[in-house]
């Protein structure tokens, strides 16, 4: 009888069935990954629970008056955070518009063969280093550089175009515009870095196919590369917005800390993060309850923005497919 044909197994080859050790390593890694996910979720729930527990007395005592009130007077026991909510959203979206435009433009410039590879790597490193600068340094830079630099332009806009609500007041010092400009620079590295990864992840054959169809360089970028990387670029904008909503120290130094609601870019305003940072050190028991209430609102806004952004990204991916 003929013996069956057997292929000898090379012990150094990768094409062989997993051993008992491989199974053990795989199961251990899966278990550690599950534990890590559970711990992260537990940390989030513990954080929300602890903040909510301390905010509950303030919620029961003041109800929705805190959310829709515009006066913050500790002596009279009046706590309103509506101007802070408005300032948080307004400054974050202005910063997102500025940083989104320049961040995506920078990502295109550094990934689409406008510079030699080595020079592009140098510029990429410089942009990423902006994320390492402490926020208090950004705040000082905004006070001593940004505000004096933009004051002549804001004075002209207020004088000539003061009938437009966005320019209805003058910039006397800290205000919404300098805070938004500094905030845009702070979130710029995040948007630029993630957008670069998204553009780099588009297969080179896609761009080459566009050239083969007769497109110009800019048509290939704007009509092929950017739409192909749109999901990742939008993800960078969501991440940037999430950071902008929670930024504290620089805004506390630049936004003006005034509880008023105005469309004017030059008017002083307030944000939830700045409100918390400036009032917690000297807060009494009653004020702490309301501040924890405000912290819970800030957490809810950030979570809601990220959920909406994730849903839009999911629908965009389905539409692409």
C-alpha positions in Angstrom: 0.0 0.0 0.0 1.1 3.5 -0.8 1.8 5.7 2.3 -0.2 8.9 2.4 1.6 12.1 1.2 2.6 14.2 4.2 4.1 17.7 3.9 6.8 18.1 6.5 6.2 21.1 8.9 8.9 23.6 9.2 9.1 24.8 12.8 10.2 28.2 11.7 7.4 28.8 9.3 4.5 31.1 10.1 2.1 28.8 8.2 1.4 26.3 11.0 -1.5 25.7 13.4 -1.5 27.7 16.6 0.1 26.0 19.6 -1.2 25.7 23.1 0.9 28.7 24.0 -0.6 30.8 21.2 -4.1 29.9 22.4 -3.2 30.9 25.9 -1.7 34.2 24.9 -4.7 35.0 22.7 -7.2 34.3 25.5 -5.1 36.3 28.0 -5.0 39.3 25.7 -8.8 39.1 25.0 -9.4 38.9 28.8 -7.2 41.9 29.5 -8.9 43.9 26.7 -12.3 43.1 28.1 -11.1 44.1 31.6 -9.8 47.3 30.2 -13.1 48.2 28.5 -15.0 47.4 31.6 -12.7 49.6 33.8 -13.0 52.5 31.4 -16.8 52.3 31.4 -16.8 51.9 35.2 -14.6 55.0 35.5 -17.0 57.0 33.3 -20.0 55.9 35.3 -18.2 56.5 38.6 -17.3 60.0 37.5 -20.9 60.8 36.4 -22.3 59.3 39.5 -20.0 61.2 41.9 -20.6 64.5 40.1 -24.4 63.8 39.9 -24.5 62.8 43.6 -23.0 66.1 44.7 -25.1 68.1 42.2 -28.4 66.5 43.3 -29.0 68.8 46.2 -28.5 71.8 44.0 -30.8 70.4 41.3 -33.5 69.7 43.9 -33.2 73.2 45.4 -33.0 75.3 42.3 -34.4 73.1 39.5 -34.3 74.5 36.0 -33.8 78.0 37.3 -30.1 77.5 37.1 -30.2 76.4 33.5 -32.3 79.4 32.3 -31.1 82.1 34.8 -28.6 84.8 33.7 -27.6 86.2 37.2 -24.8 84.7 39.3 -25.0 86.4 42.7 -23.8 84.4 45.6 -24.9 86.9 48.2 -28.5 86.8 46.9 -28.5 83.1 46.3 -29.1 83.5 42.6 -27.3 81.1 40.3 -27.8 81.2 36.6 -25.5 79.5 34.1 -27.3 80.3 30.8 -24.7 82.9 29.8 -21.9 80.4 30.5 -23.7 77.8 28.4 -24.0 80.3 25.6 -20.4 81.4 25.9 -19.1 77.8 25.9 -21.0 76.8 22.7 -20.4 80.2 21.0 -16.6 80.3 21.6 -16.2 76.6 20.8 -18.0 76.8 17.4 -16.1 80.0 16.4 -12.8 78.3 17.3 -13.9 75.2 15.4 -14.6 77.2 12.2 -11.2 78.9 12.4 -9.2 75.8 13.4 -11.2 73.5 11.0 -10.4 75.7 8.0 -6.7 76.1 8.8 -6.3 72.5 10.1 -7.7 70.8 7.1 -5.8 73.2 4.8 -2.6 72.4 6.6 -3.3 68.7 6.4 -3.7 69.0 2.6 -0.6 71.1 2.3 1.5 68.6 4.2 0.2 65.4 2.6 -0.4 66.2 -1.0 3.1 66.6 -2.4 3.3 70.4 -2.0 6.5 70.0 0.0 9.4 67.5 0.0 8.9 64.7 2.4 11.6 65.7 4.9 10.4 69.3 5.0 6.8 68.2 5.4 7.9 66.1 8.4 9.6 69.1 10.0 6.4 71.2 9.7 4.3 68.4 11.0 6.5 68.1 14.1 6.3 71.9 14.6 2.5 71.8 14.5 2.3 68.8 16.8 4.5 70.7 19.3 1.7 73.3 19.7 -0.2 70.7 21.7 2.5 70.5 24.3 2.3 74.2 25.2 0.5 74.7 28.6 -2.9 76.5 28.4 -1.8 79.2 30.8 1.0 80.1 28.4 -1.6 80.5 25.7 -3.6 82.7 28.0 -0.7 85.0 28.7 0.2 85.1 25.0 -3.4 86.0 24.3 -3.4 88.9 26.8 -0.1 90.4 25.8 0.0 89.7 22.0 -3.4 88.7 20.6 -5.6 91.4 22.2 -3.2 94.4 21.4 -2.8 93.0 17.8 -6.5 92.8 17.0 -7.7 95.9 18.9 -7.2 98.3 15.9 -9.1 96.0 13.6 -11.9 95.5 16.1 -12.2 99.3 16.7 -12.5 99.9 12.9 -15.1 97.1 12.5 -17.1 98.5 15.4 -17.0 102.1 14.0 -17.8 101.2 10.4 -19.9 98.1 10.8 -21.3 98.5 14.3 -24.9 98.0 13.0 -24.1 94.3 12.4 -24.7 92.4 15.7 -21.4 90.6 15.5 -19.5 93.9 15.7 -22.0 95.8 17.9 -19.6 96.4 20.8 -16.0 97.5 21.2 -13.1 95.4 22.4 -11.9 97.0 25.6 -9.9 94.0 26.8 -10.7 90.3 27.2 -13.6 89.2 25.1 -15.0 86.4 23.0 -12.9 86.9 19.9 -9.5 86.8 21.4 -10.6 83.7 23.5 -11.8 82.0 20.3 -8.7 82.8 18.4 -6.4 81.4 21.1 -8.8 78.4 21.5 -8.5 77.8 17.7 -4.7 77.6 17.9 -5.0 75.2 20.8 -7.2 72.7 19.0 -5.4 73.2 15.6 -2.8 70.4 16.3 -5.6 67.8 16.9 -7.5 68.7 13.8 -4.4 68.9 11.6 -2.9 65.6 12.9 -6.1 63.5 12.6 -6.9 65.0 9.2 -3.4 64.2 7.9 -3.9 60.6 9.0 -7.2 60.5 7.2 -5.7 61.8 4.0 -2.7 59.6 4.2 -5.0 56.6 4.7 -6.6 57.1 1.3 -5.0 54.6 -1.2 -2.5 56.1 -3.6 -4.3 54.3 -6.4 -7.3 56.4 -5.8 -5.3 59.6 -6.6 -3.6 58.0 -9.5 -7.0 56.9 -11.0 -8.1 60.5 -10.7 -5.1 61.7 -12.6 -5.8 59.0 -15.2 -9.2 60.4 -15.7 -7.7 63.8 -16.6 -8.1 65.7 -13.4 -5.8 68.5 -12.3 -3.8 68.4 -9.0 -6.4 70.5 -7.2 -9.3 68.6 -8.7 -7.9 65.3 -7.5 -7.4 66.8 -4.0 -10.8 68.5 -3.6 -13.0 66.2 -5.6 -11.4 62.8 -4.8 -9.0 62.8 -1.8 -10.9 65.1 0.6 -14.3 63.3 0.0 -12.6 59.9 0.4 -11.1 61.1 3.7 -14.3 63.0 4.8 -15.1 60.6 7.6 -11.7 60.9 9.2 -11.7 64.7 8.7 -15.1 65.0 10.4 -13.8 62.9 13.2 -10.9 65.4 13.7 -13.5 68.2 13.9 -15.5 66.4 16.5 -12.3 65.8 18.6 -11.4 69.4 18.3 -14.8 70.6 19.3 -14.7 68.2 22.3 -11.5 69.8 23.5 -12.7 73.3 22.9 -15.8 72.8 25.0 -13.7 71.7 28.0 -10.8 74.1 27.8 -10.4 76.1 31.0 -7.4 78.1 31.9 -6.8 80.1 28.7 -10.5 81.0 28.4 -10.7 82.0 32.1 -7.9 84.5 31.3 -9.3 85.8 28.0 -13.0 85.5 27.8 -13.8 88.3 30.2 -15.9 86.3 32.8 -19.1 88.4 32.2 -22.5 86.8 32.6 -24.1 88.3 29.5 -25.5 86.8 26.3 -24.5 88.7 23.1 -23.8 88.0 19.5 -21.0 90.5 19.5 -17.6 88.9 19.0 -16.0 91.7 21.0 -18.1 91.5 24.1 -16.9 89.8 27.2 -18.5 86.5 28.0 -18.2 83.4 30.2 -17.9 79.7 29.8 -18.8 76.8 32.1 -15.2 75.6 32.5 -14.1 79.1 33.4 -17.0 79.5 35.8 -16.0 76.3 37.6 -12.3 77.2 37.8 -12.8 80.7 39.1 -15.5 80.0 41.7 -14.5 76.7 43.2 -11.6 77.9 45.4 -13.8 80.2 47.5 -17.1 78.4 47.1 -19.3 77.6 50.1 -21.4 74.5 50.5 -24.4 75.9 48.7 -22.4 77.3 45.8 -20.5 74.0 45.4 -23.8 72.2 44.9 -24.6 74.6 42.0 -21.1 74.4 40.6 -21.4 70.6 40.5 -24.7 71.1 38.7 -22.9 73.2 36.2 -20.1 70.6 35.8 -22.8 68.0 35.2 -24.3 70.2 32.4 -20.8 70.6 30.9 -20.4 66.8 30.9 -23.8 66.4 29.3 -23.0 68.9 26.5 -19.7 67.3 25.7 -21.2 63.8 25.7 -24.1 65.0 23.5 -21.7 66.6 21.0 -19.6 63.5 20.8 -22.7 61.2 20.4 -24.1 63.4 17.6 -20.7 63.5 15.9 -20.3 59.7 16.1 -23.8 59.2 14.6 -23.0 61.5 11.7 -19.8 59.6 11.1 -21.6 56.3 11.1 -24.3 57.5 8.6 -21.5 59.0 6.5 -19.7 55.7 6.4 -22.9 53.9 5.4 -23.6 56.4 2.7 -20.0 55.9 1.3 -20.4 52.2 1.3 
